[in-house]
Amino acid sequence: MNFDDNLPDPIARMEQVPLLLDLMAELKSGIFLYREAAGQILRQCGVTLKAPAEATFSLRKNFFSLLFLYSYQRAGIPRHRRILYAATLQCLRGMVTGCDNLLDDEYKPTLDTDIPATGYRFRSVMDIMVSDRVLFQVLMDASIRHEIAGDRVLAAAIASMKTMTRSGVEEAAEEAGITSILEPEAILQTIHHFKTGILFQCPWDIPLTLETVAENKRGPLLEGLHRIGIGCQIMDDMVDMAGDIQARRHNYLVSLIHHGPHPAEKDRLGKMMNAQKSAGRGAMPVSDFPEAIRQASKTSHRFLADGLGALFSSEHQVLVSPAIRFLEESIGVLDLFKEAES
């Protein structure tokens, strides 16, 4: 496959791939299904769902959903059920984003409604409740159309909660604050495995309840998604280092610094943490730890390259580098990586 070298934007490169454009059309249909059901539920509650902005359907806005949809396509799931699962992806996204909003005391919208913006906690609660109801409704509607077996609807709805609950338990365990800094490998194998790795496998819970997909097909795809999740979490940890220290949460970059072979960086981290404890705040410039950043960069890149390499077919291996570049840009670590290497 030949790409136009004059397209520096990794998303523009990916939009040249016919299969991805087809999957984006399916994703758009799934988003419409989700929004139609959500709008009906909200109207009955006296709440209006606003018309979607064009970006609602963009590849940039739906990058992870597209990866999940791609995995369904590679597993041989037919188009009409991929559209159904695209709708359930939006439901899961609404629930996960709503929970993250409440845990992080912020608001990233899933459903743009006329509820006052000042009530952002309640808006998150509404996003969760509505998305949960839409999930059951779209599954019931699919059973009425005889697309899925009616006696599997409840099992599918329950399955969607299992992985999210396992992931959420890890978040809950950190709410009281951690008392020690785990080794980097322990964070990857335990904390980030549950926190993000298996969360990236969650979109397969419903399809695996309703489909018959051979292990040799689904296994590599699920492992690829798991590794993509870990790679993204490592980069998130770089961006969130100061907040994680303040909230006493596990952080991979902090672990690399604390257990790493560079005394100057460890000493610098200790002084910053002590200043934050005594004053309740303190400057935490991540760029002050170039050695740890370089190590974290290599590790995240390895996880992403392995994960995306397993996800994409041989025909689409050329998408691995643009996808990694997009994730580095969107998570906000690209400049950190460049500065650490300079």
Secondary structure by P-SEA (a helix, b strand, c coil): cccccccccaaaaaaacaaaaaaaaaaaaaaaaaaaaaaaaaaaacccccccccccccccccaaaaaaaaaaaaacccaaaaaaaaaaaaaaaaaaaaaaaaaaccccccccccccccaaaaaaaaaaaaaaaaaaaaaaaaaaaccccccaaaaaaaaaaaaaaaaaaaaaaacccccccccaaaaaaccccccccccccccaaaaaacccccccaaaaaaaaaaaaaaaaaaaaaaaaaaaaaaaccccaaaaaaaccccaaaaaaaaaaaaaaaaacbbbbcccccaaaaaaaaaaaaaaaaaaaaaacccccccaaaaaaaaaaaaaccaaaaaaaac
